[in-house]
Amino acid sequence: MERENVLTEDGEEKRVLIEAKNLQRLIRVRGRKVGGKPAYVHAVDGVSFKVYENETLALVGESGCGKSTLGKTILNLVPPTGGELLYKGVNIYGLSPDEMRMMRRNMQIVFQDIGASLNPRHTIEQILMKPIMMFHPELSNDEVRERAKQLLETVGLSPAEAYMLRYPHEFSGGQRQRIGIARAIALSPKFIVADEPVSALDVSVRGQILNLFNELKRKLGLSYLFITHDMSVVRSIADRVAVMYLGKIVELADADDFFADTAHPYAQAILSATPIADPELSRSREVIDLKGELPSPVNVPAGCRFCTRCRYATDECRSVEPELEDIGGGHLCACVRRVRGEI
């Protein structure tokens, strides 16, 4: 089981901000059946984890494993099939529409395709002023406009006056991502889902945006669920790492522990494929070649979902579905053989 609390370097206890309990998001496939029953895509299938205050939890996994769906389900942008999502102990799925609308001030998202998420017919001034005006009707237009300028300054677009009356298509990808981040922090949230926010950016710009995320975390006390498939990004931003495979989390650990002793065979495989700058070390390490393709999320394998591609799989792995278990120091792994120390 995941720890109830964690301690900072100063010995202070961090409080839980977000807690997912057995979260599930099944999507009905029309016109298809499995075993005579309606077919469902198991996009998110029984996921539980915590995000602590002022923490970055990186969520990694290959395309199609359910990362983005999980992020949207957490924010109730897509409805869950089952489970609970607690924000400071409050289950947001039990809120009324009006209550959920007010809750969204605390929980925001930065999208991967930021260009598609910015209204091309609105200026940057309009994009940033609208959420502030909706939630703070007591403010005058001048006060809201000043707040929008401050947001642009905060994300590194200065002087703000040079950007306010321009449209999204007039900006580079990195600048648009900064605008998306400014919009996400406009209402002073405490939790942000960052869905592959740097995957479409050049390497040099990527580093700048990651530094911005880290800076805002320190200044504003933010917590992130940072969705990515890039392990170099994880190294630079994560406090903890969760690895997702076919709708389930298979490993969850502090970032240092994860990179020092990657536990799950799937996590070992994706980490082994990460490029290393040192050519000698790169040539000497073993790259684990995963056989086969990712199984269909409609017809998931029995037992461990990774058993069809795992080099350590046994008959037990094909029949027993593993649970996340502590293998030491709060390092969780869903692998029966690793839990017993056999691999």
C-alpha positions in Angstrom: 0.0 0.0 0.0 1.1 3.6 -0.6 2.3 5.6 2.3 -0.2 7.8 4.1 2.3 10.7 4.3 5.8 11.6 3.3 8.4 13.7 4.9 10.3 16.6 3.2 14.0 17.1 3.5 13.3 19.4 6.5 11.4 16.6 8.2 8.0 18.2 7.7 5.1 16.0 6.8 3.5 16.5 3.4 -0.3 16.3 3.3 -2.3 14.5 0.6 -3.8 16.8 -1.9 -5.2 14.3 -4.5 -6.1 10.7 -3.9 -7.5 8.4 -6.6 -9.3 5.3 -5.2 -9.8 2.4 -7.6 -10.4 4.8 -10.4 -12.0 3.3 -13.5 -12.9 4.5 -17.0 -14.3 1.9 -19.3 -15.5 3.0 -22.8 -18.2 0.9 -24.5 -17.3 -0.3 -28.0 -20.5 -0.3 -30.1 -21.2 -3.3 -32.2 -18.6 -5.4 -30.6 -18.7 -8.2 -28.0 -16.2 -10.3 -26.1 -17.3 -13.7 -24.9 -20.9 -12.8 -25.8 -20.8 -9.7 -23.5 -20.6 -6.0 -24.5 -17.0 -5.0 -25.2 -15.3 -2.2 -23.3 -11.9 -0.4 -23.7 -10.2 -0.7 -20.3 -8.6 2.7 -20.6 -8.3 3.1 -16.8 -8.9 0.0 -14.8 -8.6 0.2 -11.0 -6.0 2.9 -10.5 -5.1 4.1 -7.0 -2.5 6.7 -6.0 -1.9 9.9 -4.1 -0.4 13.2 -5.0 1.0 15.2 -2.1 1.1 19.0 -1.7 3.9 20.7 -3.6 4.9 17.5 -5.4 5.3 16.4 -9.0 4.2 12.9 -9.7 5.3 11.8 -13.2 3.0 9.3 -15.0 4.9 7.4 -17.7 4.1 4.6 -20.2 3.9 4.0 -23.9 1.2 5.4 -26.2 -2.2 3.8 -25.6 -1.7 2.8 -22.0 -4.3 5.2 -20.7 -2.2 8.1 -19.3 -4.1 11.0 -20.9 -7.5 9.3 -20.2 -6.5 9.0 -16.5 -5.5 12.7 -16.4 -8.9 13.8 -17.9 -10.8 11.4 -15.6 -9.1 12.9 -12.6 -10.3 16.3 -13.5 -13.8 15.0 -14.4 -13.4 16.2 -18.0 -14.5 12.6 -18.9 -16.8 10.8 -16.5 -15.4 7.9 -14.5 -17.0 4.4 -14.6 -16.1 3.8 -11.0 -14.0 4.8 -8.1 -13.4 8.1 -6.3 -11.2 11.1 -6.7 -10.6 13.1 -3.5 -9.4 16.7 -3.5 -8.4 17.4 0.1 -10.7 14.6 1.2 -13.7 15.7 -0.9 -14.9 13.3 -3.6 -15.3 15.5 -6.6 -17.5 12.9 -8.4 -20.2 13.5 -5.8 -20.4 17.3 -6.4 -23.3 19.1 -8.0 -22.6 20.9 -11.4 -22.3 24.2 -9.6 -20.0 22.8 -6.9 -17.9 21.1 -9.6 -17.6 24.4 -11.5 -16.2 26.0 -8.3 -13.9 23.1 -7.7 -12.3 23.7 -11.1 -10.6 26.8 -9.7 -8.4 24.3 -7.8 -7.7 21.8 -10.5 -6.5 22.8 -14.0 -4.9 21.2 -17.1 -2.2 22.1 -19.6 -2.8 20.3 -22.8 -0.4 18.5 -25.2 -1.8 20.2 -28.3 -1.8 23.7 -26.9 -2.6 25.2 -30.3 -5.9 23.3 -30.5 -6.8 24.4 -27.0 -6.5 28.1 -27.6 -9.3 29.8 -29.4 -7.9 31.1 -32.7 -10.4 34.0 -32.8 -9.5 35.4 -29.4 -6.6 37.5 -28.5 -4.3 36.5 -25.7 -5.9 39.2 -23.6 -9.3 37.7 -24.1 -8.1 34.1 -23.4 -6.5 35.1 -20.1 -9.2 37.6 -18.9 -12.2 35.3 -19.5 -11.6 32.8 -16.7 -10.7 35.6 -14.2 -13.9 37.5 -15.1 -16.1 34.3 -14.7 -14.8 33.5 -11.3 -14.2 37.1 -10.0 -17.1 39.2 -11.2 -16.3 41.7 -8.5 -13.2 42.8 -10.3 -13.2 45.7 -12.8 -12.0 45.2 -16.4 -8.8 47.2 -15.6 -8.1 45.0 -12.6 -8.7 41.8 -14.7 -6.5 43.1 -17.5 -3.7 43.9 -15.0 -4.0 40.4 -13.7 -3.7 39.0 -17.2 -0.5 41.1 -17.8 0.9 39.7 -14.5 0.3 36.2 -15.7 2.2 36.7 -18.9 5.1 38.2 -17.0 5.0 35.2 -14.6 5.5 32.8 -17.5 8.3 34.7 -19.1 6.4 36.7 -21.8 7.6 40.2 -21.1 6.8 43.0 -21.7 3.2 41.8 -21.5 1.8 44.7 -23.6 3.7 43.3 -26.6 1.6 40.1 -26.5 -1.8 40.9 -25.1 -3.5 41.9 -28.4 -1.9 39.2 -30.6 -3.6 35.9 -31.6 -2.4 32.3 -30.9 -1.2 31.7 -34.5 1.3 34.6 -34.1 3.3 32.7 -31.5 5.8 29.9 -31.6 5.1 26.5 -30.0 7.0 27.4 -26.9 5.3 30.7 -26.5 1.9 29.1 -27.0 2.7 26.6 -24.3 3.7 29.5 -21.9 0.3 31.0 -22.7 -1.4 27.7 -21.9 0.4 27.6 -18.6 -0.6 31.2 -17.8 -4.2 30.3 -18.4 -3.9 27.2 -16.2 -2.6 29.3 -13.2 -5.0 32.2 -13.8 -7.3 31.1 -10.9 -4.5 30.2 -8.5 -5.1 26.4 -8.6 -3.2 24.0 -6.3 -3.2 21.0 -8.7 -2.4 20.9 -12.4 -2.5 17.9 -14.8 0.3 18.5 -17.4 -0.5 16.2 -20.4 2.6 15.7 -22.4 3.2 19.5 -22.4 6.7 19.4 -23.9 6.5 16.5 -26.3 5.9 18.7 -29.4 8.7 21.2 -28.6 12.3 21.5 -29.7 14.8 20.2 -27.2 16.1 23.7 -26.2 12.6 25.1 -25.7 11.7 21.9 -23.8 14.3 22.6 -21.2 13.0 26.2 -20.8 9.4 25.0 -20.3 10.4 22.4 -17.8 12.4 25.0 -15.8 9.2 27.1 -15.8 7.1 24.3 -14.4 9.7 23.8 -11.6 9.9 27.5 -10.9 6.1 27.9 -10.7 5.9 24.9 -8.4 8.3 26.6 -6.0 6.7 30.0 -6.2 3.0 29.0 -6.2 3.2 25.8 -4.2 1.7 23.8 -7.0 1.3 20.0 -7.4 1.5 18.3 -10.7 0.5 15.1 -12.3 3.0 15.3 -15.2 2.2 12.9 -18.0 5.1 12.0 -20.3 6.7 9.1 -22.1 10.2 10.7 -22.0 12.4 9.5 -19.2 14.8 12.4 -19.5 11.8 14.7 -18.7 11.0 12.5 -15.7 14.6 12.9 -14.4 14.4 16.7 -14.5 11.0 17.2 -13.0 9.7 14.3 -10.9 9.6 13.8 -7.2 7.9 10.4 -7.7 7.2 8.2 -10.7 4.2 6.0 -11.6 4.5 3.6 -14.5 1.3 2.7 -16.3 0.6 -0.3 -18.5 -2.7 -1.2 -20.2 -4.9 0.8 -17.8 -3.1 -0.1 -14.6 -0.2 1.3 -12.5 2.5 -1.3 -12.3 5.2 0.6 -10.4 5.2 3.6 -8.1 8.3 5.0 -6.3 10.3 8.0 -5.3 12.2 9.2 -8.4 15.6 8.5 -6.9 14.6 5.0 -5.9 13.0 4.4 -9.3 16.1 5.2 -11.3 18.4 3.5 -8.9 16.5 0.2 -8.8 13.7 0.0 -11.4 11.6 -2.9 -10.3 8.9 -3.9 -12.8 10.1 -5.7 -16.0 8.1 -3.3 -18.1 9.6 -0.2 -16.4 13.0 -1.8 -16.8 12.4 -2.2 -20.6 11.3 1.4 -21.2 14.2 2.8 -19.1 16.7 0.6 -21.0 15.5 2.2 -24.3 16.2 5.8 -23.0 19.2 7.4 -24.8 22.3 8.0 -22.8 24.8 10.8 -23.6 27.8 8.7 -22.5 28.6 6.5 -25.6 30.6 3.9 -23.6 27.9 3.4 -21.1 25.3 3.3 -23.8 27.2 0.5 -25.6 27.7 -1.5 -22.5 24.2 -1.5 -21.1 21.5 -4.1 -22.1 18.6 -2.8 -24.1 15.5 -5.0 -23.3 13.7 -5.7 -26.5 9.9 -6.1 -25.8 8.4 -8.8 -28.0 5.1 -8.3 -29.6 2.7 -5.4 -29.6 0.7 -3.8 -26.8 -2.4 -6.1 -26.2 -5.8 -4.8 -27.1 -7.3 -2.8 -24.2 -10.6 -4.3 -25.2 -9.5 -7.9 -24.6 -6.8 -7.7 -21.9 -4.7 -10.7 -21.0 -5.6 -12.8 -18.0 -3.3 -12.6 -15.0 -0.6 -10.0 -15.3 -1.3 -7.7 -18.2 2.4 -7.6 -19.2 2.8 -11.4 -19.3 2.4 -11.6 -23.1 5.6 -9.5 -23.5 7.6 -10.3 -20.3 10.8 -12.4 -20.5 10.2 -13.6 -16.9 6.6 -14.7 -17.3 5.5 -18.0 -15.9 2.2 -19.9 -15.8 1.5 -18.2 -12.5 1.9 -14.8 -14.1 -0.6 -15.8 -16.8 -3.3 -16.7 -14.2 -2.7 -14.4 -11.2 -3.3 -10.7 -11.4 -0.7 -8.9 -9.3 -1.4 -6.1 -6.8 0.8 -3.2 -6.1 2.9 -4.3 -3.2 5.7 -2.6 -1.2 9.1 -4.1 -2.0 10.9 -1.8 0.5 10.9 1.9 1.4 7.5 2.6 -0.1 8.6 1.4 -3.5 5.5 -0.3 -5.0 5.6 -2.9 -7.7 2.9 -5.1 -9.3 4.9 -8.2 -10.1 4.6 -11.5 -8.1 8.1 -12.6 -9.0 9.7 -9.3 -8.1 7.8 -9.1 -4.8 9.2 -12.6 -3.9 12.7 -11.6 -5.0 12.9 -14.1 -7.8 14.0 -11.5 -10.4 
